Amino acid sequence: MEPALIVKLLLAAGGFAAWAYGQMQGKAGQPAPTAMAAPPPIPRRARKPRSAATKPAPKAVEEPAAGAALPPPHLDGTNLVVTRPARAPARAQFRGTAALRQAMVAREVLGPPLCLRPPRF
């Protein structure tokens, strides 16, 4: 290689190194970029204050009116127990894979639910 070419390459490399060093120094002096600021949060809607509920004064025990129906004598306050009958077990067609199969058939036959259909004009 010719010595003049080597000198030119060394000068070019030195110039590039000086330029890169200057760029790095310039970047080091600048503050780091920050992310975009998020918009302020939307204020929550305040609840309306409730009016203070006044408790009604306790009423005196009233005598039933002459025409009012009296409860049957065999029912007093001690035996008013309400019981629910036992629930029947679910039918087999609504359990397990049978229910999934039935739902898929219904979806094919009836189409999507009304809430997922486009509006009709």
Backbone torsions as a table, in degrees:
resi	resn	phi	psi	omega
1	MET	NA	149.1	-179.6
2	GLU	-77.9	145.3	179.3
3	PRO	-64.9	-30.7	-179.8
4	ALA	-67.4	-38.0	178.7
5	LEU	-67.7	-38.5	178.9
6	ILE	-64.7	-40.8	179.2
7	VAL	-64.2	-43.3	179.6
8	LYS	-62.8	-40.4	178.8
9	LEU	-66.5	-39.9	177.9
10	LEU	-65.4	-40.7	177.5
11	LEU	-65.1	-39.4	179.5
12	ALA	-67.6	-41.3	178.9
13	ALA	-65.3	-40.6	177.8
14	GLY	-64.8	-41.4	178.1
15	GLY	-63.5	-41.9	178.0
16	PHE	-64.4	-40.7	179.7
17	ALA	-64.0	-40.8	178.5
18	ALA	-65.0	-42.1	179.4
19	TRP	-64.2	-44.9	179.9
20	ALA	-64.3	-39.2	178.8
21	TYR	-63.7	-41.8	177.7
22	GLY	-63.0	-40.5	177.9
23	GLN	-63.2	-41.8	-179.0
24	MET	-67.5	-38.2	178.5
25	GLN	-66.5	-38.4	178.4
26	GLY	-65.0	-40.1	178.6
27	LYS	-68.2	-35.4	-178.4
28	ALA	-68.4	-29.2	-178.9
29	GLY	-78.4	-19.5	-178.4
30	GLN	-87.1	148.8	176.5
31	PRO	-69.7	154.9	-179.5
32	ALA	-66.2	142.4	179.1
33	PRO	-66.2	142.5	-179.2
34	THR	-108.5	156.5	177.6
35	ALA	-72.4	159.6	179.0
36	MET	-62.6	140.3	179.3
37	ALA	-72.5	139.7	178.4
38	ALA	-74.4	149.0	177.6
39	PRO	-65.4	155.1	-179.6
40	PRO	-63.0	147.8	-178.8
41	PRO	-66.1	148.0	179.1
42	ILE	-73.4	129.3	-179.6
43	PRO	-65.2	142.2	179.3
44	ARG	-74.9	146.9	179.4
45	ARG	-72.8	127.2	-178.7
46	ALA	-76.6	144.3	177.3
47	ARG	-76.1	147.7	176.0
48	LYS	-73.2	137.8	179.5
49	PRO	-67.7	138.5	179.2
50	ARG	-79.4	145.2	175.3
51	SER	-74.3	145.3	-178.8
52	ALA	-67.1	120.7	-178.9
53	ALA	-78.8	126.0	178.2
54	THR	-93.7	133.1	179.4
55	LYS	-79.3	134.0	179.0
56	PRO	-68.3	148.9	179.3
57	ALA	-66.4	142.3	179.6
58	PRO	-62.1	132.5	-177.9
59	LYS	-85.9	148.8	175.7
60	ALA	-72.0	152.3	179.8
61	VAL	-63.7	123.5	-177.8
62	GLU	-98.4	144.1	175.2
63	GLU	-76.9	137.9	177.5
64	PRO	-65.1	144.1	179.7
65	ALA	-65.0	158.8	-177.0
66	ALA	-62.1	-36.0	-176.9
67	GLY	-88.3	-6.1	-176.4
68	ALA	-73.9	147.2	-179.5
69	ALA	-77.6	133.7	177.5
70	LEU	-90.5	146.0	177.9
71	PRO	-67.2	153.4	-179.9
72	PRO	-58.3	145.5	-175.6
73	PRO	-67.8	-21.3	-178.6
74	HIS	-81.7	-7.4	178.1
75	LEU	-107.4	112.1	172.7
76	ASP	-121.1	-175.4	-174.7
77	GLY	-67.5	-12.7	-175.8
78	THR	-89.4	-23.6	-175.4
79	ASN	-117.5	27.6	177.4
80	LEU	-89.3	71.1	179.5
81	VAL	-106.1	125.7	179.5
82	VAL	-102.1	123.0	178.7
83	THR	-112.7	148.8	176.6
84	ARG	-104.2	140.8	175.5
85	PRO	-67.9	154.8	179.2
86	ALA	-64.5	143.9	-179.6
87	ARG	-77.1	141.1	177.2
88	ALA	-73.4	146.8	178.1
89	PRO	-66.2	152.7	-179.5
90	ALA	-65.3	145.9	178.7
91	ARG	-69.5	152.7	-175.1
92	ALA	-63.1	-29.0	-177.6
93	GLN	-71.1	-14.1	179.1
94	PHE	-106.4	15.9	180.0
95	ARG	-122.6	147.2	169.6
96	GLY	63.3	-143.8	-176.0
97	THR	-69.3	-25.0	178.4
98	ALA	-64.3	-37.8	179.0
99	ALA	-66.8	-39.9	178.1
100	LEU	-64.7	-43.6	178.7
101	ARG	-61.9	-43.0	-179.2
102	GLN	-65.6	-37.8	178.5
103	ALA	-66.4	-38.3	178.9
104	MET	-67.1	-40.2	177.9
105	VAL	-64.4	-42.5	179.5
106	ALA	-63.3	-38.4	179.5
107	ARG	-64.3	-39.4	178.8
108	GLU	-68.2	-41.6	-175.3
109	VAL	-76.4	-45.8	-172.7
110	LEU	-91.1	-17.3	-177.2
111	GLY	87.9	-175.1	-177.7
112	PRO	-69.7	162.3	177.7
113	PRO	-61.1	158.1	-177.1
114	LEU	-60.2	-33.9	-177.7
115	CYS	-69.5	-18.2	-179.8
116	LEU	-100.8	-1.1	179.7
117	ARG	-86.2	149.0	177.0
118	PRO	-69.7	154.3	-178.8
119	PRO	-66.8	145.8	177.3
120	ARG	-100.7	135.3	179.3
121	PHE	-111.4	NA	NA
